[in-house]
Amino acid sequence: MADKIREGGVVTAVDPAANAAGRSANRVPKPQTHRAQQKAITQGLRKFFDSVASEPVPDEFMSLLQKIDGRKDADA
């Protein structure tokens, strides 16, 4: 389990497994690694939200939209 230490007034998580392996838990990722992570996250989010966007609009919601549109037409 990650412990927490305070450095310069900031609480930082420390990964004992990373420290045991001789790696720093607080190491900043290399730019190419960071870009690859961003790309993977972007692709995952896009895949998820594309599937949500392609779902049909529920009938109850469509009914509410039609009622709102009817009220706007009556006010005009």
matplotlib code that plots the C-alpha trace (Angstrom):
import matplotlib.pyplot as plt

x = [0.0, 1.3, 2.5, 2.4, 5.3, 5.4, 7.9, 7.9, 4.3, 3.0, 1.8, 3.2, 2.3, 5.2, 5.0, 7.1, 7.3, 8.8, 11.3, 12.3, 12.9, 15.2, 12.7, 11.4, 7.6, 7.6, 9.5, 8.0, 7.2, 9.3, 7.5, 7.1, 5.6, 3.3, 2.1, 1.5, -0.6, -2.6, -3.2, -4.4, -6.7, -8.1, -8.8, -10.6, -12.7, -13.6, -14.6, -16.8, -18.5, -19.0, -20.9, -23.0, -23.7, -24.9, -27.5, -31.1, -32.7, -35.2, -38.9, -39.5, -36.8, -38.1, -41.6, -40.3, -38.4, -41.6, -43.6, -40.9, -40.9, -44.8, -44.6, -42.0, -44.3, -47.3, -45.4, -44.2]
y = [0.0, 3.5, 5.5, 9.3, 11.7, 15.4, 17.3, 21.1, 21.2, 18.8, 15.3, 12.8, 9.2, 6.7, 3.3, 0.9, -1.6, 1.0, 2.0, -1.6, -2.0, 1.0, 3.3, 6.6, 6.6, 10.3, 10.2, 12.3, 10.2, 10.6, 12.8, 10.0, 7.8, 10.6, 11.2, 7.4, 7.4, 10.5, 8.8, 5.6, 7.6, 9.7, 6.6, 4.9, 7.9, 8.4, 4.8, 4.9, 8.2, 7.3, 4.2, 6.4, 8.9, 6.2, 5.0, 6.0, 8.8, 7.4, 7.9, 9.7, 12.3, 12.7, 13.3, 16.0, 17.7, 17.7, 19.3, 22.0, 22.6, 22.9, 25.5, 27.5, 27.4, 28.5, 31.5, 32.7]
z = [0.0, -0.8, 2.1, 2.1, 2.9, 3.2, 1.0, 1.1, 2.4, -0.3, 0.5, -1.9, -2.4, -2.1, -3.7, -1.6, -4.4, -6.8, -4.1, -3.5, -7.2, -7.2, -9.0, -7.8, -7.3, -7.9, -11.2, -14.0, -17.0, -20.2, -22.8, -25.2, -22.5, -21.4, -25.0, -25.4, -22.2, -23.3, -26.7, -25.0, -22.7, -25.5, -27.6, -24.7, -23.9, -27.6, -28.0, -24.9, -25.7, -29.4, -28.2, -25.9, -28.6, -31.0, -28.5, -29.3, -27.3, -24.7, -25.5, -22.3, -23.1, -26.7, -25.2, -22.9, -25.8, -27.9, -25.0, -24.7, -28.4, -28.4, -25.6, -27.6, -30.7, -28.6, -27.1, -30.5]

ax = plt.figure().add_subplot(projection="3d")
ax.plot(x, y, z, "-o")
ax.set_aspect("equal")
plt.show()
